[in-house]
Amino acid sequence: MHETTEIHTRIMRCALQVEDSRAFWSVPPADVAQSAGFAFEHYWFGGKSLARTKVLLANFHARYSAFPAALSALQRWPAMPPEARRLVCHWHLQLTDPLYRSFTGEFLPARLASGHATMTFAATSNWVDEFAPPRWQKASKRQVAGKLLSAAKSAGLVGSSMDPRPIRMPRVPDIALEYLLYLLRSVEFADTLIDNPYLRSVGLQATALEGRLKSLSVLTFRRQGDLVDMGWQHPDLSAWATARFGPATKPEA
């Protein structure tokens, strides 16, 4: 399993979709691979059309089903608080959309660090112009810019739908941070476990991150100069989820 590196426009049709993601996680494990027609007939996403159901399923399979241990954990996570739910959706969108990952994990934190406490649609559009493939039309670039801001707002990283939009660092519950760390431990990605866009996007870096890592009960963290030592209480995400939420109802694929 690895993070997606090829830039695409799927966010134009499916942004963060927190509540729809929650509905997908509640699907019985045996039914996850069912067709869009089955999902539509059984109202997985309420009254959404068959066409919209197809879009949601295609994206959710890429975001969640592609990480079987993660999906199993999410299916077993009872009463997930809203702030954790938003973050889980945000991190999975980052994993599968390199443009969103760079926007939220590089551009927004750098802008905040440079003294710019707000974001605008124009600044986002300019950023997309810089990174978008040459084949993208102007209209597509503007749509992607709007969806990046919309998803960031749903994740709690941007505080308004109107310019200027305040940049925020959301609260990260310990259990959500544990989930991310064990998820990243099982995924191939370009950075390190303690310096990456997933953590930077929520304000966890340097001493702020180290303080949080030292407080977690599911791992140990020690630093001596440039040397970092991390010890894991559980061997992988599946074991973490079993310890937290109980065993899966069926073996993971």
Secondary structure by P-SEA (a helix, b strand, c coil): ccccccccccccccccaaaaaaaaaacccccccccaaaaaaacccccccaaaaaaaaaaaaacccccaaaaaaaaacccccaaaaaaaaaaaaaaccaaaaaacccaaaaaaaaccccccaaaaaaaaaacccccccaaaaaaaaaaaaaaaaaacccccccccbbbbbccccaaaaaaaaaaaaaccccccccccaaaaaacccaaaaaaaaaacccbbbbbcccbbbbbbccccaaaaaaacccccccccc
